[in-house]
Amino acid sequence: MKVAILAGGTGSRLSEETGLRPKPLVEVGGKPILWHILRHYEFFGFTDFVIALGYKGEMVKEYFSSCRHSGYDKLYHEDKCDLKGQVELIDTGPNTMTGGRIKRLQPYLSDATFMLTWGDGVSDINLKDLLAFHRSHGRLATLSAVRPPPRFGHLNLDGNTVTEFSEKSAAREGWINGAFFVLEPGIFDYIESDQTQWERGPLEQLSCEGQLMAYRHHSFWQCMDTIHDKKILEDLWESGCAPWRME
């Protein structure tokens, strides 16, 4: 099964890093976050990747070329990267929106069920269970629903008196899109152009038509939108207990 990864955005909220490199190459534990994502999929047996490039895409090509010697079109395993899979790197334009990038990958996805994620987030989600859930309901699209990580302390107030103070737990939050998808080729009909944002028109329309299902993931998930997020991931990796670390 093909795994599509969107790796073309500018990562403007992480500008301290992305002024120099594309976000998927920002490192956690000395490895690009894209490497961590590929290792996660490979652990569950998904090793056929199609990566959508945009902003500073040449740097992503250079990263894989430095590890593998078969050119940019199809790059195969060498021990230097410690990756097992096949990678296709597809230029999808510097200004293309998320939906447009997905649409541009259509010719490379074999007109079959495929997985999709972004190149900036990690999780310990069981990808085989996610796929089994998708196959069980017969709809066009499955997204992973996750709890956002806590960001601020939680207060209970009685007037101006604080009656409870605690670090906010994710359990107090609602569900958000965790961006680990399983999709059918029919979703391409919902994407109009390069300027289509996947999170707006297509997902909204799929939801309206009852074609979007949510796989609830109750465990670890963390995106890397800011320097603060990067530090969280770095600290977890250095502790030796990173939840997304697959061995």
N, C-alpha and C positions, 0 to 999 in steps of 0.2 A: 504494500500500500504506500502511495506517495504521501509525503509530509511537506506541505507548503509553509514557508516561514517568511514573513514580511520583515525586511531588514533595510528599508529604504528611507525611513523618516529622518528628520533633522535632529530630533532629540533636543529641542530648544530648552526644555526645563533642566537639562543636564549640561548646559553650555560650558561649564568649567571643563568638562571632558570632551564634549562633542564638537568644540571648536577645532580640535586636533584630529578626531577620528569619528567614524560613525558609531552610534550607540551600541550596536551589536558587538563591536570590538573593544568596548570599555571592559576592563579586566576586573575579575573577582578571583582572588587567590592566584593571581598570575596567569589566568586564562581568560580569554574573551567570554562574555556572558553567552554569546552564541555557541561556544564550545560546550558550556554547561547544558544548554538546551538540547544540542545534538546528542550528548551523552545520555540524557534522560530518555529520549526516544529510542536510542539504540539499546538501552537496558531492557526495554519492553519488546524489542525485536523489530522496530520500525527503522529501516536503514536507507531508505530511498528519498532523498531530500531535493526539493526545488526551492531555491532561495531568491526572493525578489529584491533586487538591488536598486538603489536610487542615490541618495546623498552619500558622497564619498565612496561609491561602490567599488572603485578601483582598489581601494585599500582592502576590502573584503576579498577581492580576487587575489591580491598580493599575499594575503594571509594564507589562503588555501594553496596558492602556488608555492609558497615557501615550504609547505609540508608535503606536497604531492607533485609529481612531475608529469602528469598527463594532460596538462593544458587546462583551460578554463571551462570547457563545455561539460565534461564529465570527469570528476576528480575522484580518484580511488584511494583506498586506505594505504597509508604508510605509518610505521610505528611512531614517527616523529610527532604526529598530531594526536595519537592514541584515539583515533576515530575509525570506525569500521565501515561506515556507509559510503554510498555514492551521492555526490553533490552536484547539482546543476545550478549554475549561477546565471540569473536572467536579468538583464538590464530592463527596468520598468519605468525609467524616467525620473528626473530629479523632483518634479512637482506633482507627480501622480498621487491621488488620494488612495486610502486603504482599499476601497472597493475596486478602484481602477487597477491597482496592483494585482489583486486577486484575479480580475478578469484577464489581465495580460498573461497570467500563468496558465490559463485554460488549455492552450495547445500542448502543454507539458505534463498534464495531469491524467492522461489516458482515459478520459470520459468514464471515470469510475469513482467510487467513494474515496475521499481523501481526508487527511487531517490538515489542520491549519493552526498556526499560532504566531505570536509576535516575537521579534528577536530581542526582547528586553525583560522577560519575566521568567521566574523559575517556580517550581512547585514539586510536591511529592505525589501528585495525582497519579493514580494507577491508570495508565493509558489503555490497557487491555479491558479494564472494567468500563472505561468511558466508551470504547468502541462497542462493547457488548450491549451497553445501554442504548446506544444509537441504533444498533441493529434490531433491538427489541421493539421499537415504537414505529418504525417505518416512515418517519417524517423526513423532510429535506435537510434539516439542520439541528445539530446539538451543540450547545455551548456549555462550558463549565461554569457553574455558579459557585462563587467563593465568598467568604467573609472578608471584608477589608481588614488589614492589620490595624491594631490600635495606634492612635496618633496622639491622643491627649488624655489627661486625667479626667475621670468621670466624677461629677458632683451631683448629689441630691440636695436640694435647697428647700428650706421652710422659711419663706420670706427671704431675709438676708442671712439667715443662719445656715451654715453648711452642716447637714445632718449625716452626710456620708461622703468620704473622699476615697477613691480607689482608682488604680490604673484601669482605664477602660479596656474591657476585654472584647475580642472580636464577636463574641456571642451577643453583645448588645447591638451590633450593627445589622443592617439588612444585607441582602445578597447583592453582589455585583458580578459583572461579566469578567471571568478569569482568563478569557482568550485562549483556551484550549478547546478547539472545535473539531467536530467530525461533520463532514458535509457531503451532500450528493451533487452530481453535476447540474441538477436543475437549478441550483442557486445562481448560476451564471445568468439566467434569464432576469434576475432581479437587479443586475448591475448595468447601468445605462452607459457610463462613460468613464474616462480617466478621472473626472472630478467627483465621482460618486464616493461618498464616505460609507464604508461598510456598516459602521455602527449606527447610521441614520436610516436612510431609505431602505436598503435591503433587509436589515434585521427587523426594522419596524414593520415592514410589509410581511415578512415571513411570520412574525408574531401575530399580526392581524389575521392572517389566513390559517393560523393553527399549525404552521409548519416548523415552528421553532420550539425545541424542548431543552430543558435544563437538567444537567447532571450535577447533583449537589456534592461538592467536595468540602468535607468538614475539616480537613487538615491544613498543612502548610501551603501558603501561596504568597509570593512577594514580587511586585514589579520593581523596576529600577528607573524611576522617573527623575529622581533628584540625587544630589550628593548624599543627603541623609539616607535615602534608600540604599545607595551603594555601600555606605558604611555599615548598615545593618547586615547586608549580605557578606561583606568582608569579615565582620566580627564573627558571624556564624561559621564561615569557612575556616577561619583561623582557630576556632574553638575545637575543630575536629568533629563537630556534631551538626553539620549543615544538613537540614532535612531532605534537600533535593539531591544530595550526593548518592549516586547509584553505583554500587560495587558488584 
